[in-house]
């Protein structure tokens, strides 16, 4: 490559192309790059984010084996509020300005409304129907991402979302399952709430200098505060807890909620909205595997086929958007690179965020 002068501008390259700045450089080559591509870093992000729905898949086994029965709202409260307060203590950052109401809205969508609706649907819909309705989340997210984020709706995305829901239905649906109107509405409302929360989390991002740990703490704390009065009004005083119950609640609060939601919100900042929501089917898959391994539940050939389909749809949902051949588009993720104009025109990386 031959250079004249000094080049300081950014550039795009196509096949055998030219790059111009204050000087001139010529060269040949091809390149592709995008903020939603698949590289080692992107694969690691997807894998870490997937740990969140995998962890959520253990909720059913822990609830049935360790927790007092018929206390879904108290369980939601014990998942959200202690975890939120613990993360706030670690992050030591409170919202400022508009982020008080933004974090409250996100906390209501992702936690405060979602948890009660999730448990209500699970109690009223037998045979895994709640999980089936929950698996249509990617369809909600694809449509909402198009409206709010401008993400393109493609045939591949829609078919992948349908395949994911079909695969989950094979895993969890039983022939004896019956429909309950309240349960169906709760399941759909919960799915819409979580999907909307995911999209708005992506849309609003995070305030400058605030990492995903603090953002997760804000939302969990708000969600727990919203659930608390409802739990006491509907279920009354907290139940007496033994050591087994306490162990179960500690697991749900620390691993299943604090760590899992931190990984989830961290991933939302690095992945596209549709990529994040397509990881959702990992939850019922994990639940089925845990039921087989820990609770002695049998897995039928139909369930195994459903797991294969759902997992395949999850992988397909992670495929990066296709770019025109030979065009290089450099997109700096807001998670890792801050704006050059805000940093003396120098890139800065903060791996702690």
C-alpha positions in Angstrom: 0.0 0.0 0.0 1.4 3.4 -1.0 0.6 6.5 1.2 1.0 10.2 0.6 0.5 12.7 3.3 -1.2 11.7 6.6 -4.7 10.1 6.6 -6.9 10.7 9.6 -10.4 10.0 8.4 -12.5 6.8 8.6 -13.1 4.9 5.4 -15.1 2.3 3.7 -13.5 -0.3 1.3 -15.1 -2.3 -1.4 -13.2 -5.0 -3.2 -10.4 -3.2 -5.0 -11.1 0.2 -3.8 -9.6 3.5 -2.6 -9.6 5.3 0.7 -9.4 9.0 1.0 -8.6 11.3 3.9 -6.3 14.3 4.1 -4.0 12.2 2.1 -4.6 9.3 -0.3 -4.0 5.6 0.1 -4.6 2.9 -2.4 -4.8 -0.8 -2.0 -6.7 -4.0 -2.7 -8.6 -6.3 -0.5 -12.0 -7.3 0.7 -13.5 -7.1 4.1 -16.7 -7.5 6.0 -17.4 -6.4 9.5 -20.4 -5.5 11.6 -21.4 -4.9 15.2 -23.7 -8.0 15.0 -21.3 -10.3 13.3 -20.0 -13.6 14.6 -16.5 -13.6 15.9 -14.9 -15.1 19.0 -16.1 -12.2 21.1 -19.6 -12.4 19.7 -19.8 -16.1 20.3 -18.6 -15.6 23.9 -21.3 -13.0 24.4 -24.0 -15.2 23.0 -22.9 -18.1 25.2 -22.8 -16.0 28.4 -26.2 -14.5 27.6 -27.6 -17.9 27.0 -26.7 -18.9 30.6 -29.5 -16.6 31.8 -32.5 -18.5 30.2 -30.7 -21.8 31.0 -30.6 -20.7 34.7 -34.3 -19.7 34.5 -35.0 -23.3 33.3 -34.2 -24.5 36.8 -36.9 -22.3 38.4 -39.6 -25.0 38.2 -37.4 -27.7 39.8 -36.3 -25.4 42.6 -39.8 -24.1 43.2 -41.4 -27.6 43.5 -38.5 -29.2 45.5 -37.4 -26.4 47.8 -40.0 -23.7 48.2 -43.3 -23.6 50.2 -46.3 -24.3 47.9 -48.9 -21.8 46.6 -46.8 -18.7 47.2 -46.0 -17.5 43.7 -46.1 -13.8 44.5 -43.9 -14.1 47.6 -41.5 -16.2 45.5 -41.4 -13.4 42.9 -40.7 -10.9 45.6 -37.9 -13.0 47.1 -36.3 -13.4 43.7 -36.4 -9.7 42.8 -36.0 -7.4 45.8 -33.1 -9.1 47.6 -31.2 -9.5 44.3 -31.8 -5.9 43.4 -30.7 -4.5 46.7 -27.5 -6.7 46.6 -26.6 -5.4 43.1 -27.3 -1.8 44.2 -24.9 -2.3 47.1 -22.3 -3.6 44.8 -22.7 -1.0 42.0 -23.3 1.9 44.4 -25.0 4.0 41.6 -28.5 5.4 41.7 -30.5 6.6 38.7 -30.4 10.3 37.9 -32.8 12.6 36.1 -35.0 10.8 33.6 -33.5 7.5 34.5 -35.6 7.3 37.6 -38.8 6.8 35.6 -37.1 4.9 32.8 -35.6 2.4 35.2 -39.1 2.1 36.9 -40.7 1.4 33.5 -38.1 -1.2 32.6 -38.4 -2.7 36.1 -42.1 -3.0 35.7 -41.9 -4.6 32.3 -39.1 -7.0 32.9 -39.8 -7.9 36.5 -42.7 -6.3 38.3 -45.4 -7.3 35.8 -43.6 -10.2 34.3 -43.1 -12.3 37.4 -46.7 -12.2 38.7 -48.1 -12.9 35.2 -45.6 -15.8 34.7 -46.6 -17.5 37.9 -50.3 -16.9 37.3 -50.1 -18.5 33.9 -48.0 -21.4 35.3 -50.6 -22.1 38.0 -53.6 -21.9 35.6 -52.3 -23.6 32.5 -51.4 -27.3 32.9 -49.2 -29.4 30.6 -46.6 -26.7 29.9 -49.0 -24.5 28.0 -47.5 -21.4 29.8 -44.1 -22.3 28.3 -45.7 -22.6 24.8 -47.3 -19.2 25.0 -44.0 -17.8 26.4 -42.1 -19.3 23.4 -43.9 -16.9 21.1 -41.7 -14.1 22.6 -39.4 -14.0 19.6 -42.4 -13.3 17.3 -43.4 -10.4 19.6 -39.8 -9.1 19.7 -39.3 -9.3 15.9 -42.4 -7.1 15.4 -41.5 -4.7 18.2 -37.9 -4.4 17.1 -39.1 -3.4 13.6 -41.4 -0.7 15.0 -39.1 0.7 17.8 -35.6 -0.1 16.7 -36.0 -0.2 12.9 -34.7 -3.8 12.7 -35.6 -5.5 9.5 -38.3 -8.2 9.5 -37.2 -11.0 7.4 -38.8 -14.3 6.4 -35.9 -16.1 8.1 -36.6 -14.4 11.4 -40.3 -15.2 11.3 -39.8 -18.8 10.3 -37.2 -19.2 12.9 -39.5 -17.8 15.6 -42.3 -20.2 14.5 -39.9 -23.1 14.5 -38.8 -22.2 18.1 -42.4 -22.1 19.3 -43.2 -25.4 17.6 -40.1 -27.1 19.1 -40.9 -25.9 22.6 -44.5 -27.1 22.2 -43.2 -30.6 21.4 -41.0 -30.5 24.5 -43.6 -29.3 27.1 -47.1 -29.8 25.7 -49.2 -32.7 26.8 -52.3 -34.1 25.1 -54.4 -33.6 28.3 -53.6 -29.9 28.5 -56.7 -27.7 28.7 -57.1 -24.0 28.0 -58.0 -21.5 30.7 -58.9 -18.0 29.5 -57.3 -16.2 32.4 -54.2 -18.3 32.2 -53.9 -17.7 28.4 -54.3 -14.0 28.8 -51.7 -13.9 31.7 -49.2 -16.0 29.6 -49.6 -13.7 26.5 -49.4 -10.5 28.7 -46.3 -11.8 30.4 -44.7 -12.6 27.1 -45.6 -9.2 25.7 -44.3 -7.5 28.9 -40.9 -9.3 28.8 -40.5 -8.7 25.0 -41.4 -5.1 25.3 -39.0 -4.7 28.3 -36.2 -6.3 26.2 -36.9 -3.9 23.2 -37.0 -0.8 25.4 -33.9 -1.9 27.3 -32.2 -2.0 23.9 -33.8 1.3 22.8 -32.9 3.3 25.8 -29.5 1.8 26.4 -27.7 2.9 29.6 -26.7 6.4 30.9 -23.1 7.3 30.4 -20.8 5.7 33.0 -23.4 3.2 34.2 -22.7 -0.5 33.7 -25.1 -3.4 33.4 -24.7 -4.3 37.1 -26.3 -1.0 38.2 -29.0 -1.2 35.5 -29.9 -4.7 36.6 -30.0 -3.6 40.2 -32.3 -0.7 39.4 -34.8 -2.9 37.5 -34.8 -5.7 40.1 -35.3 -3.3 43.0 -38.2 -1.5 41.2 -39.7 -4.8 40.2 -39.5 -6.1 43.8 -41.1 -2.9 45.2 -44.0 -3.3 42.7 -44.6 -6.9 43.6 -44.4 -6.4 47.4 -47.8 -4.8 48.0 -49.5 -7.2 45.7 -47.9 -10.2 47.4 -49.0 -9.1 50.9 -52.5 -8.1 49.7 -53.1 -11.4 47.9 -51.1 -13.9 49.9 -51.0 -12.3 53.3 -48.0 -12.5 55.7 -44.9 -14.4 54.6 -44.8 -18.1 55.4 -42.6 -19.7 58.0 -39.4 -20.9 56.3 -37.1 -23.8 57.1 -33.5 -24.4 56.0 -34.5 -26.0 52.7 -36.8 -23.1 51.8 -34.1 -20.6 52.7 -31.6 -22.4 50.5 -34.0 -22.4 47.6 -34.7 -18.7 47.9 -31.0 -17.9 48.2 -30.4 -19.8 44.9 -33.2 -18.1 43.2 -32.2 -14.6 44.3 -28.4 -14.9 43.8 -27.9 -17.3 40.8 -31.3 -17.5 39.1 -32.0 -13.7 39.3 -29.0 -11.5 40.2 -26.4 -13.2 38.1 -28.8 -14.4 35.4 -30.4 -11.0 34.8 -27.0 -9.3 34.9 -25.9 -11.6 32.1 -29.1 -11.0 30.3 -29.1 -7.2 30.4 -25.3 -7.2 29.6 -26.1 -9.4 26.5 -29.0 -7.1 25.4 -26.5 -4.3 25.1 -24.1 -6.3 22.9 -26.6 -8.3 20.7 -29.4 -7.3 18.5 -32.9 -7.4 20.1 -33.9 -10.4 18.0 -30.7 -12.3 18.8 -31.3 -11.9 22.6 -35.0 -13.0 22.4 -34.1 -16.0 20.3 -32.2 -17.4 23.3 -35.5 -17.7 25.2 -36.2 -21.3 24.1 -33.1 -22.4 26.0 -35.2 -22.1 29.2 -37.8 -24.8 28.5 -35.1 -27.0 27.0 -33.0 -26.6 30.2 -36.2 -27.3 32.3 -36.8 -30.6 30.5 -33.1 -31.7 30.8 -33.1 -30.8 34.6 -36.4 -32.7 35.1 -34.9 -35.7 33.4 -31.5 -35.6 35.2 -32.6 -34.4 38.7 -36.3 -35.4 39.0 -36.3 -38.7 37.1 -38.8 -37.4 34.5 -38.8 -39.4 31.2 -38.0 -37.8 27.9 -39.9 -39.1 24.9 -38.7 -39.2 21.3 -41.1 -36.4 20.5 -39.7 -34.3 23.3 -36.1 -35.0 22.0 -37.2 -34.0 18.5 -38.7 -30.8 19.9 -35.6 -30.0 21.8 -33.6 -30.4 18.6 -35.9 -28.1 16.7 -36.0 -25.5 19.4 -32.2 -25.5 19.8 -31.7 -25.3 16.0 -34.0 -22.3 15.9 -32.0 -20.7 18.8 -28.8 -21.1 16.8 -30.4 -19.8 13.6 -31.6 -16.8 15.5 -28.0 -15.9 16.2 -27.0 -15.6 12.6 -25.8 -12.1 11.8 -27.7 -9.9 9.3 -26.3 -10.3 5.8 -24.4 -7.4 4.3 -23.7 -6.6 0.7 -20.7 -8.6 -0.4 -17.3 -6.9 -0.2 -18.5 -3.9 1.8 -16.9 -3.1 5.1 -19.1 -1.4 7.7 -17.5 -0.7 11.0 -19.9 -0.4 13.9 -18.6 0.3 17.4 -20.8 -1.3 20.1 -21.9 1.1 22.8 -21.1 -1.6 25.3 -17.3 -1.6 24.6 -16.5 1.7 22.8 -17.6 5.1 23.8 -18.1 7.9 21.3 -14.8 9.3 19.9 -16.3 12.8 20.0 -16.8 12.5 23.8 -13.3 11.3 24.5 -11.0 13.7 22.8 -11.5 11.8 19.5 -9.8 8.8 21.0 -11.4 5.4 21.4 -11.8 4.1 24.9 -12.7 0.6 26.0 -14.3 -0.3 29.4 -14.4 -4.0 29.9 -16.1 -3.7 33.2 -19.3 -2.5 31.6 
